[in-house]
Amino acid sequence: MSEHDGLSTGKKLVIGAGMAALGAATYYFFGPEGQKHRKDFKSWTIKMKADIIEKIDEAGEVTESLYHKIIDEVAEMYVKAGKAGKEEISVYAETLKKQWDRIVEEIEKDK
């Protein structure tokens, strides 16, 4: 298949799965129970972020790999405690991991 033939079946499946997940998330957060779900989501995400910050403070100097490890540990703790679904927690953890560069920029600005 050349690049002019369009998207591969694999790419189409990934796009389709992503759109299905987006549709499910939209219904979850904006459907009949949406307000409750948004409140629940906000609650555990704030607590999770606070737990991560606490562990970072305890660690002292933090590298990117340690930052990722702390996020993974806290995420696993939240999964085991049933704070939210594994997929939700994983997505949030990945979002936090992607913020490393921004965190470093903020630290550099403060120096």
Secondary structure, DSSP 8 states (H G I E B T S, - for coil): --GGG---HHHHHHHHHHHHHHHHHHHHHHSTTHHHHHHHHHHHHHHHHHHHHHHHHHH-S--HHHHHHHHHHHHHHHHHHTSS-HHHHHHHHHHHHTTHHHHHHHHHHH-
